[in-house]
Amino acid sequence: MSFAPVLIIGAGLSGLTTAYRLQQANIPFAILEARDRIGGRILTVRNETGTPIEMGATWLGKKHTAINALLAELGIEITEQYMGKQAIYEALSTSPPQLVQLPPNNAPSYRIVGTSTSLIEALAKRLSKDAICLSQVVQKIEKIDDGFTVHTQDTTFRANAIVSTLPPRLLMQTVECAPSWPEALRTIANQTHTWMGESIKVGFSYPTPFWRAKGLSGTLFSNVGPVGEMYDHSDDGQGYYALKGFLNGVYHSLTKAERCELVLQQLRKYYGNQVDQYTTYEEGVWRLEPYTFTDYDQSLLPHQNNGHAIFRQPLFGERFFIGGAETASEFPGYMDGAVRRGEEIAVAIIAQQ
Ligand SMILES: Cc1cc2nc3c(=O)[nH]c(=O)nc-3n(C[C@H](O)[C@H](O)[C@H](O)COP(=O)(O)OP(=O)(O)OC[C@H]3O[C@@H](n4cnc5c(N)ncnc54)[C@H](O)[C@@H]3O)c2cc1C
């Protein structure tokens, strides 16, 4: 049985932030991660041309002070999302798409220079070697006299303190706890929306930004769909050109080829057949990801119960922390919430030493 004073469950942004702060305070820890990669809901895919496409978190704002401070500390810059002056807007299926002027934006969105994954890699690089155990699916947590035992599919760990960073509903639905989770926590967590858990992202990489030659910005908003919004996702400095957007989540049951064709049909309306000259098509169908999403048994509102105070109440003698983006008191569900809550938990653990 392996022992770690602090066991962090999940190597997404929140778990890695806690780990980074514990490392700075010389507190030993281990991270158990179910997937064979780190990053959780931050995932940048790179096709054979090297064009990076964000399948998970992409944008942040200046108001997101926790993540901005962390990025600055790690020496990572941000860059404004290119929107252009005009967007394609499709209001109704009965009327043709229009070109509309975009109003000046006083609170623009920013992207992380070098991709969102560069933040994940910068944090992981600062942790001790072997701190992260990949492909370890936590299945059961037992409270014992002087700590916890944590069972994965093939290993048992022991720890004095536990930090879960799973989306709260996923924790309740997939991890057994002995004694069982407190009833009030279980009820709220089961009704807590996992931010973007149902979403589908789609992206095409292209050899050239052909839409710009037509005087178009790549920005589109459509009430008709199936793509509701799309943006220029290029990195001009690196010579990477791409369009990326959100496909309506109801299309999760189609095949990848079917989804690709549906998106192309829509884009041909605006850009013509040049959309078919794509180098690669990438997609992220998050509701099919068992380590992010578990279906709801009743419909939940976006962000429902995100940031609920019950997640920050002491549990099992203040040795068990319910973390992750959805549990943050500010900007829950977002990258900023993940960082904020990750840091808050690290401060609490450090104070207990
Ligand atoms: C498509 C999409 C777009 C988004 N866009 C934005 C955006 O533009 N801006 C923004 O701020 N936020 C965005 N978000 C939200 C953002 O991704 C999250 O807020 C943030 O990444 C959450 O980090 P986390 O560490 O709290 O959770 P997660 O990233 O979900 O990490 C939890 C980790 O736990 C692991 N895990 C799950 N079950 C187990 C288990 N049983 N045992 C061990 N490990 C387990 C998972 O594999 C995962 O690595 C987006 C999310 C998605 C999906």
The ligand as a Tripos MOL2 file, in Angstrom:
@<TRIPOS>MOLECULE
LIG
   53    58     1     0     0
SMALL
NO_CHARGES

@<TRIPOS>ATOM
      1 C1        -15.6720   22.2860  -23.9880 C.3       1 LIG1
      2 C2        -15.2770   23.1020  -22.7940 C.ar      1 LIG1
      3 C3        -15.0320   24.4500  -22.9520 C.ar      1 LIG1
      4 C4        -14.6850   25.2290  -21.8450 C.ar      1 LIG1
      5 N1        -14.3910   26.5360  -22.0600 N.ar      1 LIG1
      6 C5        -13.9640   27.2830  -21.0210 C.ar      1 LIG1
      7 C6        -13.4850   28.5960  -21.2500 C.ar      1 LIG1
      8 O1        -13.4230   29.0570  -22.3960 O.2       1 LIG1
      9 N2        -13.0790   29.3160  -20.1690 N.ar      1 LIG1
     10 C7        -13.0960   28.7930  -18.8910 C.ar      1 LIG1
     11 O2        -12.7000   29.5080  -17.9560 O.2       1 LIG1
     12 N3        -13.4970   27.5300  -18.6650 N.ar      1 LIG1
     13 C8        -13.9240   26.7590  -19.6890 C.ar      1 LIG1
     14 N4        -14.2820   25.4720  -19.4840 N.ar      1 LIG1
     15 C9        -14.2780   24.9630  -18.1010 C.3       1 LIG1
     16 C10       -12.8660   24.5770  -17.6500 C.3       1 LIG1
     17 O3        -12.3810   23.6150  -18.5250 O.3       1 LIG1
     18 C11       -12.9310   24.0420  -16.2220 C.3       1 LIG1
     19 O4        -13.3760   25.0530  -15.3470 O.3       1 LIG1
     20 C12       -11.5840   23.5770  -15.6570 C.3       1 LIG1
     21 O5        -10.7500   23.0040  -16.6090 O.3       1 LIG1
     22 C13       -11.9100   22.5820  -14.5330 C.3       1 LIG1
     23 O6        -10.7270   22.1330  -13.9220 O.3       1 LIG1
     24 P1        -10.8500   21.1260  -12.7090 P.3       1 LIG1
     25 O7         -9.4860   20.6960  -12.3670 O.co2     1 LIG1
     26 O8        -11.7030   21.7150  -11.6540 O.co2     1 LIG1
     27 O9        -11.7130   19.8890  -13.2660 O.3       1 LIG1
     28 P2        -11.3440   18.8490  -14.4210 P.3       1 LIG1
     29 O10       -10.5460   19.4940  -15.4700 O.co2     1 LIG1
     30 O11       -12.6280   18.1930  -14.8030 O.co2     1 LIG1
     31 O12       -10.3890   17.8180  -13.6590 O.3       1 LIG1
     32 C14       -10.8670   16.7260  -12.9190 C.3       1 LIG1
     33 C15        -9.8860   15.5890  -13.1400 C.3       1 LIG1
     34 O13       -10.3320   14.4500  -12.3950 O.3       1 LIG1
     35 C16       -10.1000   13.2800  -13.1670 C.3       1 LIG1
     36 N5        -10.9790   12.2220  -12.6780 N.ar      1 LIG1
     37 C17       -12.3030   12.0510  -12.9040 C.ar      1 LIG1
     38 N6        -12.7500   10.9460  -12.2650 N.ar      1 LIG1
     39 C18       -11.6810   10.4090  -11.6150 C.ar      1 LIG1
     40 C19       -11.5040    9.2830  -10.7750 C.ar      1 LIG1
     41 N7        -12.5270    8.4670  -10.4460 N.pl3     1 LIG1
     42 N8        -10.2570    9.0010  -10.3020 N.ar      1 LIG1
     43 C20        -9.2010    9.8230  -10.5950 C.ar      1 LIG1
     44 N9         -9.3230   10.9120  -11.3810 N.ar      1 LIG1
     45 C21       -10.5460   11.2200  -11.8800 C.ar      1 LIG1
     46 C22       -10.4190   13.7260  -14.5670 C.3       1 LIG1
     47 O14        -9.8510   12.8690  -15.5380 O.3       1 LIG1
     48 C23        -9.8150   15.1300  -14.5980 C.3       1 LIG1
     49 O15        -8.4770   15.1240  -15.0440 O.3       1 LIG1
     50 C24       -14.6090   24.6470  -20.5590 C.ar      1 LIG1
     51 C25       -14.8490   23.2770  -20.4050 C.ar      1 LIG1
     52 C26       -15.1660   22.5100  -21.5120 C.ar      1 LIG1
     53 C27       -15.3910   21.0230  -21.3440 C.3       1 LIG1
@<TRIPOS>BOND
     1     1     2 1
     2     2     3 ar
     3     2    52 ar
     4     3     4 ar
     5     4     5 ar
     6     4    50 ar
     7     5     6 ar
     8     6     7 ar
     9     6    13 1
    10     7     8 2
    11     7     9 ar
    12     9    10 ar
    13    10    11 2
    14    10    12 ar
    15    12    13 ar
    16    13    14 ar
    17    14    15 1
    18    14    50 ar
    19    15    16 1
    20    16    17 1
    21    16    18 1
    22    18    19 1
    23    18    20 1
    24    20    21 1
    25    20    22 1
    26    22    23 1
    27    23    24 1
    28    24    25 2
    29    24    26 1
    30    24    27 1
    31    27    28 1
    32    28    29 2
    33    28    30 1
    34    28    31 1
    35    31    32 1
    36    32    33 1
    37    33    34 1
    38    33    48 1
    39    34    35 1
    40    35    36 1
    41    35    46 1
    42    36    37 ar
    43    36    45 ar
    44    37    38 ar
    45    38    39 ar
    46    39    40 ar
    47    39    45 ar
    48    40    41 1
    49    40    42 ar
    50    42    43 ar
    51    43    44 ar
    52    44    45 ar
    53    46    47 1
    54    46    48 1
    55    48    49 1
    56    50    51 ar
    57    51    52 ar
    58    52    53 1
@<TRIPOS>SUBSTRUCTURE
     1 LIG1         1 GROUP 0 **** ****
